[in-house]
Amino acid sequence: MQSNFDLDIPPWNSIDTWQEANRSLSFLMQRNLTDMDRAMALAHKVQTRLASIFLILDDLCKATCPWCPDPCCLSAKVWIDFKDLLFLHLGRHQIPPAQLLPNLKKVCRYWSLKGCVLPRMTRPWVCTWYLCPTQQANLRQKARHTQDKFSRLIQAVKVCRTEMEAEFIRIVS
């Protein structure tokens, strides 16, 4: 018997398991609400840093995605992971109605001809930091301070997400 830990299927890939995961996180947050200040502050830091790079990402996407013959969203096998889901809950963001993929043979359910229908802030982290080769080339054409800012903020978000997860686990353990 294979498990989700094998990553052969996305975690919480059915509506029932998705809802249970979200109920469980909500319950743990509510039960430990008085101790969640630091975890929630870290989620807010993640949000602030993400918002700082969205203009760069929007610019890169506008220049590449509408004309791309093979959009990443059609072939990528990504999903909302635990840190993503935790960020959504701690930041009190709207939770998508279902996991991105029910299985690895499907296309992301939030992809449309006009791009992702999820607000940028609620997309999985991998959908934010991943840049296709064309976007990477376009980023290299931008001013050096823009490239440096992007790299710094990506690294800062990675660190902050890890701290947020560790703090949450410490609290609920």
Steps between C-alpha positions, in 0.01 A plus 500: 500500500639841405447813703492871426844517658632330187383808308350279233181700548450848640416517872135562584406424140136415567240753611452305826869493593540866394213605725631287787848652471350849510269417792797356691714808444212729598441295814868506600520875443184567699609270782838675526395849393655677799840354407479567125625861503851425372381248239242751376762776495727277290211435260452876475873541420467239227200688361681834502804355326287320243309819424836672438586264216158477336558807281817341363318170443202669338735680262684177412174310449346767279807489277510121464198295606234620251725400208649185645442192281534267802380668823665364815159467663402231251796274570604587855410249769470729800264522792434691817739357757482523880687833521272647231188385682636620833578842350146527366353417840735715710458792260124453493497474121222339304563127473456358149205259481724206407861393458653606166519146363290195580781285354817542298327427169284813522566866427469757777130563558567874543662551161302690238578639157568833671729345760449398859163586649637494857610833644881517504509499880317167521707313241752239608849630570645302208267687263656823627872424504521288185602697193510332161816551289337786306401679821850444641646660188259792529591547868870513404414791267362705788704741710748333736322635808173338380675164455664529842173601665322202344771255615512648851123486542474144367762389753333697780164337426660152505654566841184656641281211381730252673493704823120530479461123465745429784321745729160349424626148564665613825171651617276206418743228615 
